[in-house]
Amino acid sequence: MKIKILTFNIHKGFNWNNTKITIELLKENLLKEKPDIVFLQEVSGQNIKLAKKFDHYIDNQFEYL
């Protein structure tokens, strides 16, 4: 039996220099890969500062993904 494991540092849902939200793309790719187990690092919950700075910031990223 094969198990597909995926681990990823989502960088709080942003690209490497924090200029673009990438969590939607990450979610699409997770759905395409269909892993059995996922380990995520740097997942954010509520962040009022980022929500004010970015229009499409997603709070509670764990639930979203």
CHARMM-style PDB file with segment names, atoms N, HN, CA, C and O in Angstrom:
ATOM      1  N   MET     1       0.831  -1.175   0.000  1.00  0.00      PROA
ATOM      2  CA  MET     1       0.000   0.000   0.000  1.00  0.00      PROA
ATOM      3  C   MET     1       0.882   1.248   0.000  1.00  0.00      PROA
ATOM      4  O   MET     1       1.792   1.369   0.821  1.00  0.00      PROA
ATOM      5  N   LYS     2       0.616   2.159  -0.906  1.00  0.00      PROA
ATOM      6  HN  LYS     2      -0.123   2.060  -1.573  1.00  0.00      PROA
ATOM      7  CA  LYS     2       1.376   3.402  -0.980  1.00  0.00      PROA
ATOM      8  C   LYS     2       0.609   4.518  -0.285  1.00  0.00      PROA
ATOM      9  O   LYS     2      -0.618   4.600  -0.356  1.00  0.00      PROA
ATOM     10  N   ILE     3       1.374   5.376   0.392  1.00  0.00      PROA
ATOM     11  HN  ILE     3       2.371   5.309   0.449  1.00  0.00      PROA
ATOM     12  CA  ILE     3       0.810   6.546   1.052  1.00  0.00      PROA
ATOM     13  C   ILE     3       1.537   7.773   0.510  1.00  0.00      PROA
ATOM     14  O   ILE     3       2.766   7.815   0.469  1.00  0.00      PROA
ATOM     15  N   LYS     4       0.770   8.752   0.102  1.00  0.00      PROA
ATOM     16  HN  LYS     4      -0.229   8.718   0.135  1.00  0.00      PROA
ATOM     17  CA  LYS     4       1.353   9.982  -0.416  1.00  0.00      PROA
ATOM     18  C   LYS     4       1.381  11.020   0.704  1.00  0.00      PROA
ATOM     19  O   LYS     4       0.340  11.408   1.235  1.00  0.00      PROA
ATOM     20  N   ILE     5       2.592  11.463   1.054  1.00  0.00      PROA
ATOM     21  HN  ILE     5       3.438  11.148   0.623  1.00  0.00      PROA
ATOM     22  CA  ILE     5       2.785  12.443   2.120  1.00  0.00      PROA
ATOM     23  C   ILE     5       3.331  13.727   1.502  1.00  0.00      PROA
ATOM     24  O   ILE     5       4.247  13.699   0.680  1.00  0.00      PROA
ATOM     25  N   LEU     6       2.753  14.841   1.912  1.00  0.00      PROA
ATOM     26  HN  LEU     6       2.009  14.864   2.580  1.00  0.00      PROA
ATOM     27  CA  LEU     6       3.187  16.133   1.408  1.00  0.00      PROA
ATOM     28  C   LEU     6       3.515  17.026   2.599  1.00  0.00      PROA
ATOM     29  O   LEU     6       2.737  17.112   3.549  1.00  0.00      PROA
ATOM     30  N   THR     7       4.650  17.680   2.548  1.00  0.00      PROA
ATOM     31  HN  THR     7       5.282  17.611   1.777  1.00  0.00      PROA
ATOM     32  CA  THR     7       5.004  18.652   3.578  1.00  0.00      PROA
ATOM     33  C   THR     7       5.357  19.958   2.882  1.00  0.00      PROA
ATOM     34  O   THR     7       6.021  19.969   1.846  1.00  0.00      PROA
ATOM     35  N   PHE     8       4.899  21.060   3.475  1.00  0.00      PROA
ATOM     36  HN  PHE     8       4.360  21.051   4.317  1.00  0.00      PROA
ATOM     37  CA  PHE     8       5.067  22.338   2.798  1.00  0.00      PROA
ATOM     38  C   PHE     8       5.065  23.476   3.807  1.00  0.00      PROA
ATOM     39  O   PHE     8       4.228  23.515   4.710  1.00  0.00      PROA
ATOM     40  N   ASN     9       5.996  24.391   3.650  1.00  0.00      PROA
ATOM     41  HN  ASN     9       6.675  24.359   2.917  1.00  0.00      PROA
ATOM     42  CA  ASN     9       6.006  25.620   4.421  1.00  0.00      PROA
ATOM     43  C   ASN     9       5.230  26.642   3.600  1.00  0.00      PROA
ATOM     44  O   ASN     9       5.722  27.110   2.573  1.00  0.00      PROA
ATOM     45  N   ILE    10       4.028  26.994   4.038  1.00  0.00      PROA
ATOM     46  HN  ILE    10       3.628  26.614   4.872  1.00  0.00      PROA
ATOM     47  CA  ILE    10       3.174  27.870   3.228  1.00  0.00      PROA
ATOM     48  C   ILE    10       3.516  29.348   3.402  1.00  0.00      PROA
ATOM     49  O   ILE    10       2.917  30.196   2.741  1.00  0.00      PROA
ATOM     50  N   HSD    11       4.452  29.667   4.264  1.00  0.00      PROA
ATOM     51  HN  HSD    11       4.938  28.978   4.801  1.00  0.00      PROA
ATOM     52  CA  HSD    11       4.951  31.039   4.452  1.00  0.00      PROA
ATOM     53  C   HSD    11       3.791  32.005   4.720  1.00  0.00      PROA
ATOM     54  O   HSD    11       3.741  33.103   4.166  1.00  0.00      PROA
ATOM     55  N   LYS    12       2.865  31.574   5.579  1.00  0.00      PROA
ATOM     56  HN  LYS    12       2.906  30.682   6.029  1.00  0.00      PROA
ATOM     57  CA  LYS    12       1.693  32.365   5.972  1.00  0.00      PROA
ATOM     58  C   LYS    12       0.819  32.752   4.791  1.00  0.00      PROA
ATOM     59  O   LYS    12       0.099  33.749   4.843  1.00  0.00      PROA
ATOM     60  N   GLY    13       0.885  31.949   3.709  1.00  0.00      PROA
ATOM     61  HN  GLY    13       1.471  31.139   3.666  1.00  0.00      PROA
ATOM     62  CA  GLY    13       0.034  32.187   2.544  1.00  0.00      PROA
ATOM     63  C   GLY    13       0.552  33.224   1.575  1.00  0.00      PROA
ATOM     64  O   GLY    13      -0.200  33.721   0.737  1.00  0.00      PROA
ATOM     65  N   PHE    14       1.842  33.563   1.680  1.00  0.00      PROA
ATOM     66  HN  PHE    14       2.452  33.159   2.361  1.00  0.00      PROA
ATOM     67  CA  PHE    14       2.434  34.578   0.812  1.00  0.00      PROA
ATOM     68  C   PHE    14       3.607  34.009   0.025  1.00  0.00      PROA
ATOM     69  O   PHE    14       4.137  32.947   0.351  1.00  0.00      PROA
ATOM     70  N   ASN    15       4.004  34.741  -1.022  1.00  0.00      PROA
ATOM     71  HN  ASN    15       3.574  35.604  -1.286  1.00  0.00      PROA
ATOM     72  CA  ASN    15       5.204  34.363  -1.768  1.00  0.00      PROA
ATOM     73  C   ASN    15       6.443  34.667  -0.912  1.00  0.00      PROA
ATOM     74  O   ASN    15       6.315  35.148   0.214  1.00  0.00      PROA
ATOM     75  N   TRP    16       7.614  34.394  -1.432  1.00  0.00      PROA
ATOM     76  HN  TRP    16       7.718  34.003  -2.346  1.00  0.00      PROA
ATOM     77  CA  TRP    16       8.857  34.469  -0.664  1.00  0.00      PROA
ATOM     78  C   TRP    16       9.147  35.856  -0.116  1.00  0.00      PROA
ATOM     79  O   TRP    16       9.803  35.969   0.919  1.00  0.00      PROA
ATOM     80  N   ASN    17       8.680  36.925  -0.775  1.00  0.00      PROA
ATOM     81  HN  ASN    17       8.146  36.833  -1.616  1.00  0.00      PROA
ATOM     82  CA  ASN    17       8.989  38.276  -0.283  1.00  0.00      PROA
ATOM     83  C   ASN    17       7.750  39.015   0.245  1.00  0.00      PROA
ATOM     84  O   ASN    17       7.744  40.241   0.360  1.00  0.00      PROA
ATOM     85  N   ASN    18       6.711  38.246   0.559  1.00  0.00      PROA
ATOM     86  HN  ASN    18       6.716  37.251   0.466  1.00  0.00      PROA
ATOM     87  CA  ASN    18       5.500  38.784   1.195  1.00  0.00      PROA
ATOM     88  C   ASN    18       4.804  39.879   0.389  1.00  0.00      PROA
ATOM     89  O   ASN    18       4.260  40.818   0.970  1.00  0.00      PROA
ATOM     90  N   THR    19       4.814  39.771  -0.935  1.00  0.00      PROA
ATOM     91  HN  THR    19       5.256  39.008  -1.406  1.00  0.00      PROA
ATOM     92  CA  THR    19       4.162  40.785  -1.760  1.00  0.00      PROA
ATOM     93  C   THR    19       2.904  40.269  -2.442  1.00  0.00      PROA
ATOM     94  O   THR    19       2.119  41.059  -2.966  1.00  0.00      PROA
ATOM     95  N   LYS    20       2.701  38.965  -2.445  1.00  0.00      PROA
ATOM     96  HN  LYS    20       3.339  38.323  -2.020  1.00  0.00      PROA
ATOM     97  CA  LYS    20       1.557  38.387  -3.143  1.00  0.00      PROA
ATOM     98  C   LYS    20       0.975  37.232  -2.328  1.00  0.00      PROA
ATOM     99  O   LYS    20       1.709  36.384  -1.820  1.00  0.00      PROA
ATOM    100  N   ILE    21      -0.343  37.213  -2.212  1.00  0.00      PROA
ATOM    101  HN  ILE    21      -0.939  37.902  -2.625  1.00  0.00      PROA
ATOM    102  CA  ILE    21      -1.021  36.117  -1.520  1.00  0.00      PROA
ATOM    103  C   ILE    21      -1.048  34.904  -2.452  1.00  0.00      PROA
ATOM    104  O   ILE    21      -1.461  35.008  -3.607  1.00  0.00      PROA
ATOM    105  N   THR    22      -0.608  33.770  -1.944  1.00  0.00      PROA
ATOM    106  HN  THR    22      -0.273  33.686  -1.006  1.00  0.00      PROA
ATOM    107  CA  THR    22      -0.519  32.563  -2.769  1.00  0.00      PROA
ATOM    108  C   THR    22      -1.324  31.394  -2.223  1.00  0.00      PROA
ATOM    109  O   THR    22      -1.240  30.290  -2.760  1.00  0.00      PROA
ATOM    110  N   ILE    23      -2.096  31.610  -1.175  1.00  0.00      PROA
ATOM    111  HN  ILE    23      -2.163  32.507  -0.739  1.00  0.00      PROA
ATOM    112  CA  ILE    23      -2.771  30.496  -0.521  1.00  0.00      PROA
ATOM    113  C   ILE    23      -3.840  29.856  -1.414  1.00  0.00      PROA
ATOM    114  O   ILE    23      -4.086  28.654  -1.314  1.00  0.00      PROA
ATOM    115  N   GLU    24      -4.478  30.648  -2.286  1.00  0.00      PROA
ATOM    116  HN  GLU    24      -4.278  31.624  -2.367  1.00  0.00      PROA
ATOM    117  CA  GLU    24      -5.461  30.064  -3.198  1.00  0.00      PROA
ATOM    118  C   GLU    24      -4.796  29.073  -4.150  1.00  0.00      PROA
ATOM    119  O   GLU    24      -5.324  27.989  -4.398  1.00  0.00      PROA
ATOM    120  N   LEU    25      -3.641  29.451  -4.676  1.00  0.00      PROA
ATOM    121  HN  LEU    25      -3.212  30.332  -4.475  1.00  0.00      PROA
ATOM    122  CA  LEU    25      -2.880  28.567  -5.558  1.00  0.00      PROA
ATOM    123  C   LEU    25      -2.415  27.321  -4.811  1.00  0.00      PROA
ATOM    124  O   LEU    25      -2.436  26.217  -5.356  1.00  0.00      PROA
ATOM    125  N   LEU    26      -1.999  27.502  -3.574  1.00  0.00      PROA
ATOM    126  HN  LEU    26      -1.981  28.399  -3.131  1.00  0.00      PROA
ATOM    127  CA  LEU    26      -1.591  26.366  -2.753  1.00  0.00      PROA
ATOM    128  C   LEU    26      -2.742  25.380  -2.584  1.00  0.00      PROA
ATOM    129  O   LEU    26      -2.554  24.169  -2.706  1.00  0.00      PROA
ATOM    130  N   LYS    27      -3.933  25.902  -2.301  1.00  0.00      PROA
ATOM    131  HN  LYS    27      -4.086  26.885  -2.202  1.00  0.00      PROA
ATOM    132  CA  LYS    27      -5.094  25.032  -2.122  1.00  0.00      PROA
ATOM    133  C   LYS    27      -5.399  24.254  -3.405  1.00  0.00      PROA
ATOM    134  O   LYS    27      -5.680  23.056  -3.356  1.00  0.00      PROA
ATOM    135  N   GLU    28      -5.344  24.933  -4.546  1.00  0.00      PROA
ATOM    136  HN  GLU    28      -5.115  25.906  -4.586  1.00  0.00      PROA
ATOM    137  CA  GLU    28      -5.563  24.257  -5.838  1.00  0.00      PROA
ATOM    138  C   GLU    28      -4.572  23.114  -6.026  1.00  0.00      PROA
ATOM    139  O   GLU    28      -4.949  22.020  -6.446  1.00  0.00      PROA
ATOM    140  N   ASN    29      -3.310  23.371  -5.715  1.00  0.00      PROA
ATOM    141  HN  ASN    29      -3.004  24.260  -5.374  1.00  0.00      PROA
ATOM    142  CA  ASN    29      -2.280  22.348  -5.890  1.00  0.00      PROA
ATOM    143  C   ASN    29      -2.439  21.195  -4.912  1.00  0.00      PROA
ATOM    144  O   ASN    29      -2.183  20.043  -5.264  1.00  0.00      PROA
ATOM    145  N   LEU    30      -2.856  21.493  -3.693  1.00  0.00      PROA
ATOM    146  HN  LEU    30      -3.064  22.428  -3.407  1.00  0.00      PROA
ATOM    147  CA  LEU    30      -3.119  20.418  -2.733  1.00  0.00      PROA
ATOM    148  C   LEU    30      -4.237  19.507  -3.240  1.00  0.00      PROA
ATOM    149  O   LEU    30      -4.144  18.285  -3.131  1.00  0.00      PROA
ATOM    150  N   LEU    31      -5.279  20.099  -3.788  1.00  0.00      PROA
ATOM    151  HN  LEU    31      -5.354  21.092  -3.877  1.00  0.00      PROA
ATOM    152  CA  LEU    31      -6.387  19.302  -4.320  1.00  0.00      PROA
ATOM    153  C   LEU    31      -5.951  18.452  -5.516  1.00  0.00      PROA
ATOM    154  O   LEU    31      -6.404  17.317  -5.669  1.00  0.00      PROA
ATOM    155  N   LYS    32      -5.087  18.989  -6.348  1.00  0.00      PROA
ATOM    156  HN  LYS    32      -4.719  19.910  -6.224  1.00  0.00      PROA
ATOM    157  CA  LYS    32      -4.591  18.233  -7.512  1.00  0.00      PROA
ATOM    158  C   LYS    32      -3.707  17.059  -7.090  1.00  0.00      PROA
ATOM    159  O   LYS    32      -3.790  15.974  -7.666  1.00  0.00      PROA
ATOM    160  N   GLU    33      -2.868  17.281  -6.092  1.00  0.00      PROA
ATOM    161  HN  GLU    33      -2.800  18.162  -5.625  1.00  0.00      PROA
ATOM    162  CA  GLU    33      -1.929  16.243  -5.650  1.00  0.00      PROA
ATOM    163  C   GLU    33      -2.607  15.107  -4.888  1.00  0.00      PROA
ATOM    164  O   GLU    33      -2.128  13.974  -4.911  1.00  0.00      PROA
ATOM    165  N   LYS    34      -3.698  15.397  -4.225  1.00  0.00      PROA
ATOM    166  HN  LYS    34      -4.087  16.317  -4.207  1.00  0.00      PROA
ATOM    167  CA  LYS    34      -4.460  14.404  -3.468  1.00  0.00      PROA
ATOM    168  C   LYS    34      -3.589  13.611  -2.484  1.00  0.00      PROA
ATOM    169  O   LYS    34      -3.543  12.382  -2.545  1.00  0.00      PROA
ATOM    170  N   PRO    35      -2.901  14.315  -1.583  1.00  0.00      PROA
ATOM    171  CA  PRO    35      -2.078  13.594  -0.606  1.00  0.00      PROA
ATOM    172  C   PRO    35      -2.935  12.907   0.444  1.00  0.00      PROA
ATOM    173  O   PRO    35      -4.050  13.338   0.738  1.00  0.00      PROA
ATOM    174  N   ASP    36      -2.398  11.835   1.002  1.00  0.00      PROA
ATOM    175  HN  ASP    36      -1.492  11.485   0.764  1.00  0.00      PROA
ATOM    176  CA  ASP    36      -3.071  11.148   2.103  1.00  0.00      PROA
ATOM    177  C   ASP    36      -2.814  11.854   3.427  1.00  0.00      PROA
ATOM    178  O   ASP    36      -3.686  11.906   4.294  1.00  0.00      PROA
ATOM    179  N   ILE    37      -1.612  12.394   3.573  1.00  0.00      PROA
ATOM    180  HN  ILE    37      -0.903  12.352   2.869  1.00  0.00      PROA
ATOM    181  CA  ILE    37      -1.215  13.096   4.792  1.00  0.00      PROA
ATOM    182  C   ILE    37      -0.527  14.394   4.376  1.00  0.00      PROA
ATOM    183  O   ILE    37       0.291  14.412   3.456  1.00  0.00      PROA
ATOM    184  N   VAL    38      -0.875  15.486   5.072  1.00  0.00      PROA
ATOM    185  HN  VAL    38      -1.539  15.472   5.820  1.00  0.00      PROA
ATOM    186  CA  VAL    38      -0.279  16.788   4.779  1.00  0.00      PROA
ATOM    187  C   VAL    38       0.295  17.375   6.064  1.00  0.00      PROA
ATOM    188  O   VAL    38      -0.376  17.415   7.095  1.00  0.00      PROA
ATOM    189  N   PHE    39       1.541  17.830   5.991  1.00  0.00      PROA
ATOM    190  HN  PHE    39       2.086  17.797   5.153  1.00  0.00      PROA
ATOM    191  CA  PHE    39       2.179  18.547   7.085  1.00  0.00      PROA
ATOM    192  C   PHE    39       2.423  19.977   6.599  1.00  0.00      PROA
ATOM    193  O   PHE    39       3.113  20.185   5.601  1.00  0.00      PROA
ATOM    194  N   LEU    40       1.862  20.954   7.298  1.00  0.00      PROA
ATOM    195  HN  LEU    40       1.301  20.784   8.109  1.00  0.00      PROA
ATOM    196  CA  LEU    40       2.015  22.349   6.902  1.00  0.00      PROA
ATOM    197  C   LEU    40       2.743  23.123   7.994  1.00  0.00      PROA
ATOM    198  O   LEU    40       2.482  22.943   9.183  1.00  0.00      PROA
ATOM    199  N   GLN    41       3.656  23.981   7.571  1.00  0.00      PROA
ATOM    200  HN  GLN    41       3.868  24.127   6.605  1.00  0.00      PROA
ATOM    201  CA  GLN    41       4.365  24.857   8.490  1.00  0.00      PROA
ATOM    202  C   GLN    41       3.978  26.300   8.181  1.00  0.00      PROA
ATOM    203  O   GLN    41       3.588  26.621   7.058  1.00  0.00      PROA
ATOM    204  N   GLU    42       4.088  27.164   9.183  1.00  0.00      PROA
ATOM    205  HN  GLU    42       4.405  26.904  10.096  1.00  0.00      PROA
ATOM    206  CA  GLU    42       3.798  28.596   9.088  1.00  0.00      PROA
ATOM    207  C   GLU    42       2.377  28.873   8.618  1.00  0.00      PROA
ATOM    208  O   GLU    42       2.157  29.683   7.718  1.00  0.00      PROA
ATOM    209  N   VAL    43       1.428  28.203   9.229  1.00  0.00      PROA
ATOM    210  HN  VAL    43       1.607  27.545   9.960  1.00  0.00      PROA
ATOM    211  CA  VAL    43       0.014  28.429   8.957  1.00  0.00      PROA
ATOM    212  C   VAL    43      -0.478  29.477   9.942  1.00  0.00      PROA
ATOM    213  O   VAL    43      -0.196  29.392  11.138  1.00  0.00      PROA
ATOM    214  N   SER    44      -1.217  30.471   9.440  1.00  0.00      PROA
ATOM    215  HN  SER    44      -1.446  30.541   8.469  1.00  0.00      PROA
ATOM    216  CA  SER    44      -1.694  31.561  10.290  1.00  0.00      PROA
ATOM    217  C   SER    44      -3.160  31.397  10.650  1.00  0.00      PROA
ATOM    218  O   SER    44      -3.955  30.826   9.904  1.00  0.00      PROA
ATOM    219  N   GLY    45      -3.479  31.914  11.808  1.00  0.00      PROA
ATOM    220  HN  GLY    45      -2.833  32.378  12.414  1.00  0.00      PROA
ATOM    221  CA  GLY    45      -4.871  32.060  12.208  1.00  0.00      PROA
ATOM    222  C   GLY    45      -5.281  33.488  11.889  1.00  0.00      PROA
ATOM    223  O   GLY    45      -4.972  33.993  10.810  1.00  0.00      PROA
ATOM    224  N   GLN    46      -5.960  34.137  12.797  1.00  0.00      PROA
ATOM    225  HN  GLN    46      -6.211  33.727  13.674  1.00  0.00      PROA
ATOM    226  CA  GLN    46      -6.365  35.519  12.581  1.00  0.00      PROA
ATOM    227  C   GLN    46      -5.147  36.431  12.665  1.00  0.00      PROA
ATOM    228  O   GLN    46      -4.322  36.299  13.569  1.00  0.00      PROA
ATOM    229  N   ASN    47      -5.042  37.358  11.715  1.00  0.00      PROA
ATOM    230  HN  ASN    47      -5.712  37.465  10.980  1.00  0.00      PROA
ATOM    231  CA  ASN    47      -3.954  38.328  11.715  1.00  0.00      PROA
ATOM    232  C   ASN    47      -4.535  39.659  11.242  1.00  0.00      PROA
ATOM    233  O   ASN    47      -4.649  39.901  10.040  1.00  0.00      PROA
ATOM    234  N   ILE    48      -4.897  40.505  12.176  1.00  0.00      PROA
ATOM    235  HN  ILE    48      -4.805  40.308  13.153  1.00  0.00      PROA
ATOM    236  CA  ILE    48      -5.562  41.764  11.865  1.00  0.00      PROA
ATOM    237  C   ILE    48      -4.672  42.678  11.029  1.00  0.00      PROA
ATOM    238  O   ILE    48      -5.154  43.354  10.120  1.00  0.00      PROA
ATOM    239  N   LYS    49      -3.383  42.700  11.331  1.00  0.00      PROA
ATOM    240  HN  LYS    49      -2.992  42.151  12.070  1.00  0.00      PROA
ATOM    241  CA  LYS    49      -2.446  43.564  10.596  1.00  0.00      PROA
ATOM    242  C   LYS    49      -2.385  43.181   9.111  1.00  0.00      PROA
ATOM    243  O   LYS    49      -2.453  44.051   8.243  1.00  0.00      PROA
ATOM    244  N   LEU    50      -2.258  41.883   8.820  1.00  0.00      PROA
ATOM    245  HN  LEU    50      -2.203  41.176   9.525  1.00  0.00      PROA
ATOM    246  CA  LEU    50      -2.206  41.449   7.426  1.00  0.00      PROA
ATOM    247  C   LEU    50      -3.561  41.610   6.735  1.00  0.00      PROA
ATOM    248  O   LEU    50      -3.615  41.924   5.546  1.00  0.00      PROA
ATOM    249  N   ALA    51      -4.643  41.398   7.466  1.00  0.00      PROA
ATOM    250  HN  ALA    51      -4.598  41.143   8.432  1.00  0.00      PROA
ATOM    251  CA  ALA    51      -5.982  41.556   6.889  1.00  0.00      PROA
ATOM    252  C   ALA    51      -6.229  43.005   6.461  1.00  0.00      PROA
ATOM    253  O   ALA    51      -6.907  43.249   5.463  1.00  0.00      PROA
ATOM    254  N   LYS    52      -5.687  43.955   7.205  1.00  0.00      PROA
ATOM    255  HN  LYS    52      -5.136  43.757   8.016  1.00  0.00      PROA
ATOM    256  CA  LYS    52      -5.823  45.368   6.826  1.00  0.00      PROA
ATOM    257  C   LYS    52      -4.947  45.715   5.628  1.00  0.00      PROA
ATOM    258  O   LYS    52      -5.315  46.554   4.805  1.00  0.00      PROA
ATOM    259  N   LYS    53      -3.798  45.073   5.533  1.00  0.00      PROA
ATOM    260  HN  LYS    53      -3.499  44.392   6.202  1.00  0.00      PROA
ATOM    261  CA  LYS    53      -2.834  45.393   4.475  1.00  0.00      PROA
ATOM    262  C   LYS    53      -3.209  44.758   3.132  1.00  0.00      PROA
ATOM    263  O   LYS    53      -2.951  45.342   2.080  1.00  0.00      PROA
ATOM    264  N   PHE    54      -3.822  43.557   3.162  1.00  0.00      PROA
ATOM    265  HN  PHE    54      -4.032  43.083   4.017  1.00  0.00      PROA
ATOM    266  CA  PHE    54      -4.146  42.826   1.937  1.00  0.00      PROA
ATOM    267  C   PHE    54      -5.646  42.558   1.880  1.00  0.00      PROA
ATOM    268  O   PHE    54      -6.222  42.005   2.817  1.00  0.00      PROA
ATOM    269  N   ASP    55      -6.270  42.951   0.781  1.00  0.00      PROA
ATOM    270  HN  ASP    55      -5.803  43.400   0.019  1.00  0.00      PROA
ATOM    271  CA  ASP    55      -7.724  42.801   0.624  1.00  0.00      PROA
ATOM    272  C   ASP    55      -8.190  41.353   0.689  1.00  0.00      PROA
ATOM    273  O   ASP    55      -9.243  41.069   1.259  1.00  0.00      PROA
ATOM    274  N   HSD    56      -7.439  40.454   0.125  1.00  0.00      PROA
ATOM    275  HN  HSD    56      -6.583  40.684  -0.338  1.00  0.00      PROA
ATOM    276  CA  HSD    56      -7.872  39.050   0.025  1.00  0.00      PROA
ATOM    277  C   HSD    56      -7.151  38.135   1.016  1.00  0.00      PROA
ATOM    278  O   HSD    56      -7.027  36.934   0.775  1.00  0.00      PROA
ATOM    279  N   TYR    57      -6.681  38.694   2.119  1.00  0.00      PROA
ATOM    280  HN  TYR    57      -6.782  39.669   2.315  1.00  0.00      PROA
ATOM    281  CA  TYR    57      -6.013  37.867   3.123  1.00  0.00      PROA
ATOM    282  C   TYR    57      -7.022  36.896   3.730  1.00  0.00      PROA
ATOM    283  O   TYR    57      -8.156  37.275   4.024  1.00  0.00      PROA
ATOM    284  N   ILE    58      -6.614  35.664   3.914  1.00  0.00      PROA
ATOM    285  HN  ILE    58      -5.693  35.356   3.676  1.00  0.00      PROA
ATOM    286  CA  ILE    58      -7.489  34.628   4.449  1.00  0.00      PROA
ATOM    287  C   ILE    58      -7.069  34.295   5.875  1.00  0.00      PROA
ATOM    288  O   ILE    58      -5.960  33.818   6.117  1.00  0.00      PROA
ATOM    289  N   ASP    59      -7.988  34.559   6.829  1.00  0.00      PROA
ATOM    290  HN  ASP    59      -8.888  34.946   6.633  1.00  0.00      PROA
ATOM    291  CA  ASP    59      -7.774  34.161   8.219  1.00  0.00      PROA
ATOM    292  C   ASP    59      -8.074  32.682   8.359  1.00  0.00      PROA
ATOM    293  O   ASP    59      -8.723  32.088   7.497  1.00  0.00      PROA
ATOM    294  N   ASN    60      -7.605  32.093   9.432  1.00  0.00      PROA
ATOM    295  HN  ASN    60      -7.078  32.575  10.132  1.00  0.00      PROA
ATOM    296  CA  ASN    60      -7.863  30.671   9.715  1.00  0.00      PROA
ATOM    297  C   ASN    60      -7.476  29.793   8.529  1.00  0.00      PROA
ATOM    298  O   ASN    60      -8.303  29.066   7.978  1.00  0.00      PROA
ATOM    299  N   GLN    61      -6.226  29.876   8.157  1.00  0.00      PROA
ATOM    300  HN  GLN    61      -5.555  30.467   8.604  1.00  0.00      PROA
ATOM    301  CA  GLN    61      -5.732  29.186   6.964  1.00  0.00      PROA
ATOM    302  C   GLN    61      -5.861  27.673   7.066  1.00  0.00      PROA
ATOM    303  O   GLN    61      -6.077  27.004   6.055  1.00  0.00      PROA
ATOM    304  N   PHE    62      -5.735  27.131   8.253  1.00  0.00      PROA
ATOM    305  HN  PHE    62      -5.560  27.675   9.074  1.00  0.00      PROA
ATOM    306  CA  PHE    62      -5.866  25.685   8.411  1.00  0.00      PROA
ATOM    307  C   PHE    62      -7.245  25.219   7.949  1.00  0.00      PROA
ATOM    308  O   PHE    62      -7.354  24.247   7.202  1.00  0.00      PROA
ATOM    309  N   GLU    63      -8.292  25.907   8.389  1.00  0.00      PROA
ATOM    310  HN  GLU    63      -8.203  26.697   8.996  1.00  0.00      PROA
ATOM    311  CA  GLU    63      -9.646  25.547   7.995  1.00  0.00      PROA
ATOM    312  C   GLU    63      -9.854  25.754   6.494  1.00  0.00      PROA
ATOM    313  O   GLU    63     -10.517  24.948   5.841  1.00  0.00      PROA
ATOM    314  N   TYR    64      -9.290  26.830   5.950  1.00  0.00      PROA
ATOM    315  HN  TYR    64      -8.752  27.485   6.481  1.00  0.00      PROA
ATOM    316  CA  TYR    64      -9.426  27.098   4.516  1.00  0.00      PROA
ATOM    317  C   TYR    64      -8.808  25.994   3.668  1.00  0.00      PROA
ATOM    318  O   TYR    64      -9.377  25.562   2.665  1.00  0.00      PROA
ATOM    319  N   LEU    65      -7.637  25.551   4.093  1.00  0.00      PROA
ATOM    320  HN  LEU    65      -7.175  25.902   4.907  1.00  0.00      PROA
ATOM    321  CA  LEU    65      -6.954  24.506   3.326  1.00  0.00      PROA
ATOM    322  C   LEU    65      -7.571  23.147   3.583  1.00  0.00      PROA
ATOM    323  OT1 LEU    65      -7.122  22.149   3.020  1.00  0.00      PROA
TER     324      LEU     65
END
